[in-house]
Amino acid sequence: MVNTTPPPVTTSRYEKLNNLGPIKNLIPVKLDEEKLNFSYWSELFLNILEGLKVLDFVQPPPVAESSSDPPPPDDDWLATEKMIKSWIYLTISEPLFERVVKAKPRTSKDTWDVLEKIFHDNKRSKTVELMGELRDLDMGDLTVDSYFRKIDSIVTRLGNLGSNISEEDIVTYAINGLSDKYDPVAHVILNRDPFPDLETVRSMVTMAETYRE
């Protein structure tokens, strides 16, 4: 009996990537040097590449020594390489794109390495700068909402840099930076046991602001 079952259809690596549609739908956040969000962005990016079995394009495994030259890349490899490099460019901010292009990376791995270096080189100085901002918080004329959004922004960027600042320290800095008119609620917060988290403090100060109005 003749086997009439059609042979399985093989999908190339490039076709798998191309069939996903716009990369912005999968990585909705842009890598931005000001937001210091490399850890978040790279986690999304690497997970997608690993799921598609193309992670080695940006993080190749160690190559064993060999006396023979590796085979030349085929058309599918070259197309996949270009696609991944384009994905990187499409998911980074314009200023960052300009910096990367000036480095003239040839491959997606080169491009990835340039980005890693940019964020690694700035890590220590940015951490010191942001910790200084947190310690020197001053509410001034800000509304309660604006003040706590400013704190959220600083804490998020510190988290992206891998800084493990404690919730208690964050709350202490937030209280110290409040305007004098919030001294009564600050006194109550400092004497709470257990010590409240930032969201609780935000709610208490917001309520105090409402009563003042």
Steps between C-alpha positions, in 0.01 A plus 500: 500500500635840399546750783307814402581695817664826398844568647504734801539866418822646639488862609828687485624710790442819305141401419429433868621847590324667209169330582493660845404837360624836632753456780347799681196283576723255689732755661276798583772689686788690340848473641585846630818621665308752710264233633789258564275211400756266342427213741126512425543543125769232468292250700215537250731491200702196608189302592361552151827399334531193721145393421579526128829311550709789368653618827846406373487795258557742789639262764693231313616195698873437548660363185727199531839531337511348155761474231240553228320823416128521580266467203392827339158631609211409273229734374264413785767580761579834334132596477441406864805700605370810322153453649629479860722804450199690365294391801762650730498829311119517500475458877752760620460875539615735225794646698616149585464393138724787394767396752492138389517582130810712559671188637435330161409153631509236228283232659212474743747376763721805442193719540399323821853534639502875431174543691623291794815709522307828493282397791776323695736798477231736634376267774715609794483875435124488439443302820694757704312784329156347564579412860598863548167612354315268737689617809454867405128482424320830545128521437504878460187613315424158349161340555494174695434306181790664312733453797434128531514449124847656512597252771355210298707606199824510700432165669410334168823618337703383800330161471591484132862557604483209743506714815340325798385797706265403782137609518565649845779720363279617213220590741743681731636711213143573384396620846813712543427677173141598585411867537475638854122517475495118506697476825198370700438205265875438470516468881215247495666297224837488677332361812302229322581140588555317277661767285272567199593438139516774237144448373361536852702818552376636168139439606551662841663811355235522226229490765679774694514709182126450448421614855714810453297595195 
